[in-house]
Amino acid sequence: MNHLSPLETAERALDWARERDYAGYDPYDGLNSPILSSLSTNWFTRLVAIHGVNKSPVNLRPLLGIEPERNPKGIGLFASACLRLYETTDDEAYLAEAERLLRWLREHTSPETERHAWGYNFDWQNARRFFLPEYHPSIVVTVFCARAFLEHHEVTGATWSLEVADDAAAYIREGINVVDVEGFDAYTYTPHDEFVVINANALAAGFFLRLSDHTDDDALFERAEELFEFVLHAQDDSGAWYYSMPASDSHLSHDNFHTGFVLESLHEYVTRVESERVREAYENGLSFFVRELFEEDGAPKFESDRSKPYDAHASAQALITLVQSDDPEAHEVATRVYDWTMDNLYDPDGYFYRRVGRFFDDETPYMRWSQGWMTLALATLAREEVVDADGERATDRVSVGAEE
């Protein structure tokens, strides 16, 4: 089947989101219901509310009074997508849109800290491990928002966006809890818990390493190396990573998009540090990813030992992870993932369904989970298509909006 190009699809997906002012539903926003939140007073009832809404075969949100809202992480994803579309097309409108979204993020930080940090726009219960009220900061949301500011600085040379990214890194280093895991000082998910998630540490490491290229903070680079050493230590003999450490705490085995996060982050390390050990770890992880986490037709398996649900978030992160590598097999898988996603998850109106499930499909448009992620992935693919004959991309642009 012939599909639109990644650039055309990215533009349609962005238009769909922009027409709705980037406000929408989220798979985990059940506690935004005034009905359910009043009844959810402990960890068990919160989980029932969140997952009851999440797993319902019909979208219950309108009936439960859940309003479409902006999600800070989603805004960060759309801002990054706009910046990549600007790099691809030189269209100043994309830069202007990215800066509009970034200014919104700068004005809507978590009320729990004076630094730049962000959290989800809904109360969130993570199993029995912790409860995180709306907008309370977490390491993952903060990294994705801060990366958008850093990307803006890299594209434009702006100082204001670098200052925000640097301040967000300071928040993570000072505000997120640290626990000892087998001799490593690893970050937990929030300032308040002791749950160590491997991909969260990898994301922080990649962000710190990339940011260190633009600062004179040697400690930032050193912290990135420490975190990457933890990530390498957590890799198992198959080349994969469990969701959490220790593995016995993990509710997931080797799942798709979290593995993609680790590999995307580790790629930052491979490109900046000459180490055969690090490259071997990356290549082993990528080999596992390509070999074990996709069906033959390109559908993204949920986990290495479990096929469905096939999820848009996994498709999107897979595309980002696969195309950044120089592995021809990874690029072939990316082509199949794109074709499968367009055939099975794309709606001609310009939005993406969430997933193809084991028992039913979820076609609800989720602004962050599917639309934000797929717009970013498509913009990344479009940017790859403008690589010149020497294999280098012209990104040294300083344009309007670079300074305030």
N, C-alpha and C positions, 0 to 999 in steps of 0.2 A: 504494500500500500504506500502511495506517495504521501508524504507529510510536508507540512510547512517547515521552513528552515528554523533552526533554533532562534535566530534573531526575530523572525516574524512571530513565532510563538511566544517568545519572551515579551515582545511589545504588546501582544494581545493580553497576555496574563497580567502585565503591569497595568494596562488600561482598565481591566476588569477590577483590579484592586483599588486603583485610584478613584474610579467612579464611586466606590463605596467608602472613600476616605480611609482606606486601609483598616476599617473596623469590621470585625466578624466574630464568628464563633470559634471555640477551641475544643479539641476533644476532652480536655480536662477541666472545663469551666463550670461543672455542675454546681459547685458551691456558690456561684454567682446568682443562683436562684434564691429569691427572698423566702420562698417556701422551704426549700431543702436546707438552706443555711440555718434557719431557725430551729430545725429538728436535728441538726448534726452537731452534737455536743461532745463527742469523743472520737477516738481514732477509728472505731469500727463503723459508726454511723456516717462519718465523713467519707470513708471508703465506699460504703454502699451508695451514697449520693453521687460521688464522682463517677464511679464505674457503672452505676445504673444508667446515668445519662450517656456516658461514653459508649457503652455496649448495646444500647437500645437499637433495635432494627429500624426505628423511625426517629426523626429528630424531635425530641421532646422540649427543646429549649424555648420555643415560642409559648408553649403551654405553661412552662414553669417560670416565666417572667425573666428569662436570661436575655440580656440585651447584647447586641453586637458591640464589641469594644476593640480599641487598639491594644495590641499586646506589644510591650517594648521590644521583646526579642524579634517579633515579626517586623516591626519598624526598622530594626537594625538590618534584617535580611533584605528588606526592600531597598534600603539606602545603599547597601553593598551592590545589589543588582543594578541600581541606577548608575552607580559609578562604573561598573563593568560595561554597561551599555554605552556610557559616555566614551570609555576607552575604545570601544568597538566602532562607534559611529562618528565621533567628534561633534555630536549634537549637543549644544550647550543646554538644551532643555533638560537633558538627563542629569547634568551636573546641578542645575538649579533645583530639580526635584530632590536629588540626594541631599543637598544642603538644607532644603526645607524640612526634610525628615530628620536630619541630624540635629537641627535646632530644636525640633520638638523633643527629641530624646534628651538633649541637654537640659531642657526645661522640665522634664518629667522623670527625674531620677528618684531613687528610693528615698522616702522620708526618714528612713532609719539611720542615715549617715549624711554627713556634710560633703562627703566625697562623691564622685561620679560612680554610681553603682545602680543596678537595675534588677527587678524581679518580675515575676509573672503578674498579670492583672487579675488573678483569682487566688483564693485560698487553696492550698494544696497539701494533702496528706500523703506522705510517702510511706506506704505500708504502715508498720508500727515504729518506723525509725524516727520520723520527725514530722511536725506540722509546721508549715510555712505560710503565714498570713499573706494576703495580697500585697504586692509591691515590695515585700521584704527581699533583700538581695540574695542572689545565689551566684556561685562562681560561673556557671554555664551561661546564664542570661547576661551577666556582666561582661564576659569575654566576647560574646557575639555582638553586643552593642558597641563595646570598645573597639573591636576589630573594624567596624564600619568607620569610626573616626580615624583610626590609623590608616585605613585604606584611602580615605579622603586626603589625608596628609601626603601619602605616597603619590597620589595622582596629581595633586595641585601644589604641594609645597606649603600649604597653609599651616600657620603656627597654632591657631586656635584649636584645630582638631587634634593636633599632636598633644597639646596640653590636656585635653579631655582624656585621650587614650592613656597618657602617662599617669594622670590622677586615678583612673580606673585601676591601673596596675598597682598603684600604691594602696588602693582599697583592698584588693585581693591579698596583697602581701601582709597588710595590717589587720584586716577585718575577718577574713575567712579562717575558720578553725584549722589547726594543724595537729595531726596525731602521728605517732611513731608506728610505722608498719614495716616490720622486719628490718629495722635500722634506717629507714627512709622517713624524712619529714614530709608527709603527704597531706594535701589539702582534703578537707571534707567538702560536702556539697554546699553548706551554708555556714554562717557564723555560729550556729547553735547545735550542730549535730556531730557525730563521730563516724558517719558513713563515708567510706572512701571509695569513690567511683574512678575507675582508671581513665576513662575518656575525659573526665573533667580535668584531671591533672595533666593529661596530654594537651588538651586545648589551652590551658593556662601556660604550659611550657612553650607551645608554639607561638602564642601571643607575646609572651615575654621576650622570646628570642627575636622575633620580628621587630618588636618595639625597640630592642636594644641596639638595632642598627641605626636608630635615629636619636639616641640619647648618649650621654657620657656616663651612664650608670652601670659600672662594671658588675655591681651586685645583682642587677637584673639579669644579665647574661649568666652569671653563676647560678642563680636560682633556677633559670631555665634548664641548665645542664643537670642540676640535681633532680629536677622533676623528670627529665627524660631518662635519667638513670633508673628512676623508679619504674617508669613505663617499660623500659627494656627488661628490668628484673621481673616484671609481671607477665611478660610474654611466655606462653607455654611452649612445649616441644613441637607442637603442630604449627607454630608461627602465629597463633591467635591470642586473643585476650578475652578473659571473662569480663563481665560488666563491672564487678567490684572486687575488692581485695580485703580479706581473703576470698577465694573463689566460693567457699562454702556459704558466704553471705549473699551471693549473687542470685537474683531471681531470673536472670537470663544466662544462657550459656554464651555462645559466640554469635551475637546478633549482627545484623547488617549495618545499620547506619551508625551505631556506636563504634563498630570496628572501622568504619569509614572515617569517623572523627579522629581516631588514633592515628590512622595512616596519613591523613591529611596533615596532621600536626607533625608527625615524624618526618614527613617530607621536608618540612621547614628545617629540621635538624640536618638531614642528609645534604641539603643544598648549601648549608653554611659551615658544616664541620666535616673535615676530611677524616673519615674513620671507616675502615673496612668493617668493623664490628657493627656500627650503626647502619651502614648500607645493607649488610647481610640481614639484620633484623627487619629492616624496612622491606627488603625484597622477599623475605620469608613470609612476612605478614601480608604483603600484596598477593603473593602466590596463593596463600590460603583464601584470601578474599575472593580472588577471581575463580578459584577452583571449587570452593565449597558454598558460596553464598548467592549463587545465581542459577536459575534454571537454564536449560539449553536455549530457550526462546528469549532470554533476557529478563524474565521476571525476577525481581529481587526477593530471595528467600528471607523469611523473617529471622530464622536462626539456621546454623549449619545443619542441624538435625531436625528442622521443622520448616516446611515450605510456606504455608499460608499463616497469616494474611500477607498478601503482597501490598506494600504500602508506598504511597507517594513520597513520604519523607525518605524512605530507603532508596527509592529511585533517584531522588534529587541528590542525596549525599553520594550515592554511588557514582553518578556522572561527574561530580566535582572531584572525587577521589581518583577516579580512573583516568580522567583526561590530563591530570597534572603529572602523571608518571610518563616515563619514556619507554614503557613496555608496550610493544605492538599488540600483544594478546589482551592487555587491559583496554586498549583503545577499541579492539574488536568487540569486547564485551560491552563497552560504553555504547557502541552503535546499536547493539541488540537491546540494551536497556532503554535507550531513547525510543526505538521503534515500538517496543512493547508498551512503554508508558503512553505514547501517543495513541496507540491502538486501544488501550484498556482503561486509561485514567483521564484522558483529556476530553472535555466537553467543548463542542463547537462554539459555545457562548464565551469561551475564553478562560474557564476555570478548570481546576483539576479535582477529581474525586479523591477521597482519602485512600481507599483500599479495596482490594478484592479479597473477601474473607472466606473462611472455611464454610460458613453456613449462609452468610448474606454479605452483600457489598455495601459499603458506606459511601454514598455519593453526596453527602453533605459538604458544601464548600467550607473548608476551614482556612481562615485567613493566614494564620502563622504556619500551621502544621503542613499543609499541602501547597497553598498558593504562594506563600513567601518562599518556601524552600524550592519549589519548582521554578519560580521566577529567577531566583539566584542561580540555580543550576543551568537554566537555559541561557542566561546572560553570560555565564562562564563558558559554555560551549560556543556561543557567538563570538566571544573574545578570542577563543582559540583559533577561530577561522580567519583572523586577521594577522596571524603570525607570518612574518615575512620570510623570504627565501633563505635567509641566514638563520632562521629559527629564533629570532629576537623580535620582541614586541615593542612598538614605540609607545612608551608610557611616561616619558619625561615631559609631561604637559603641565604648564602653569597657566591657568586661564582665569576668566572672570570668576569672582566669588572666592578667590583663594585667600583673601584676607578680609577681616572685618574692621 
